[in-house]
Amino acid sequence: MKTTIELPDPLFQQARRYAESRHMTMKALIEQGLRKVMAEKKEEKPFRLRDGSVKGNGLTPEFQNASWEQVRDLVYDPVHGRG
């Protein structure tokens, strides 16, 4: 497949010198670079969110029957909450 890419002039010049010094074509250099980057991504461990749960006895009595909106509003209330 043919495609066109745009590179900053300094990067292109550096890549061209690199390829020439190794007797490679720009095509071969770009293919090698893309393969290397994609192989590195496969080796990375997927993100895993740590367990942030805490031990406790559940909600305090004033929140037992509250809706999520009521809890949220109280938490972000600058006078009574933490907001």
C-alpha positions as CSV (number, residue, x, y, z in Angstrom):
1,M,0.0,0.0,0.0
2,K,1.3,3.5,-0.8
3,T,0.7,6.4,1.5
4,T,2.1,9.9,2.1
5,I,3.5,11.0,5.5
6,E,4.6,14.4,6.6
7,L,7.7,14.7,8.8
8,P,9.4,17.8,10.1
9,D,12.4,18.5,7.9
10,P,15.0,17.9,10.7
11,L,13.6,14.5,11.5
12,F,13.4,13.6,7.8
13,Q,17.1,14.6,7.3
14,Q,18.1,12.7,10.4
15,A,16.2,9.6,9.3
16,R,17.6,9.8,5.8
17,R,21.2,10.0,7.1
18,Y,20.5,7.1,9.5
19,A,19.1,4.9,6.6
20,E,21.9,5.8,4.3
21,S,24.6,5.0,6.9
22,R,23.0,1.5,7.3
23,H,22.4,1.0,3.5
24,M,18.7,1.0,4.0
25,T,15.8,2.6,2.2
26,M,13.5,5.0,4.0
27,K,10.7,2.6,3.4
28,A,12.7,-0.2,5.2
29,L,13.5,2.2,8.1
30,I,9.9,3.3,8.5
31,E,8.7,-0.4,8.4
32,Q,11.3,-1.4,11.0
33,G,10.3,1.5,13.2
34,L,6.6,0.8,13.0
35,R,7.1,-2.9,13.7
36,K,9.3,-2.1,16.7
37,V,6.8,0.4,18.2
38,M,3.9,-2.0,17.7
39,A,5.9,-4.9,19.3
40,E,6.6,-2.8,22.3
41,K,3.0,-2.0,22.8
42,K,2.1,-5.7,22.8
43,E,4.6,-6.3,25.6
44,E,3.2,-3.6,27.9
45,K,0.9,-4.9,30.6
46,P,-2.6,-3.7,30.3
47,F,-3.7,-1.0,32.8
48,R,-5.3,-2.5,35.9
49,L,-7.1,-0.3,38.4
50,R,-6.0,-1.2,41.9
51,D,-8.7,-2.2,44.4
52,G,-9.5,1.0,46.2
53,S,-12.2,-0.5,48.4
54,V,-12.0,0.0,52.2
55,K,-13.2,-2.0,55.1
56,G,-16.0,-0.6,57.1
57,N,-19.6,-0.9,58.1
58,G,-21.2,0.7,55.1
59,L,-22.9,4.1,55.0
60,T,-23.4,6.1,58.2
61,P,-27.1,6.4,59.3
62,E,-27.6,9.8,57.7
63,F,-26.7,8.4,54.3
64,Q,-28.4,5.0,54.5
65,N,-31.5,6.1,52.5
66,A,-30.0,9.0,50.6
67,S,-29.8,9.0,46.8
68,W,-26.5,9.3,45.0
69,E,-27.5,12.9,44.1
70,Q,-28.0,13.8,47.7
71,V,-24.7,12.3,48.7
72,R,-22.9,14.0,45.9
73,D,-24.4,17.4,46.6
74,L,-23.4,17.1,50.3
75,V,-19.9,16.1,49.4
76,Y,-19.4,19.0,47.0
77,D,-21.2,21.5,49.3
78,P,-18.5,24.1,50.2
79,V,-20.1,24.8,53.6
80,H,-20.9,21.3,54.9
81,G,-18.9,19.0,52.6
82,R,-15.4,18.7,51.3
83,G,-15.9,20.8,48.1
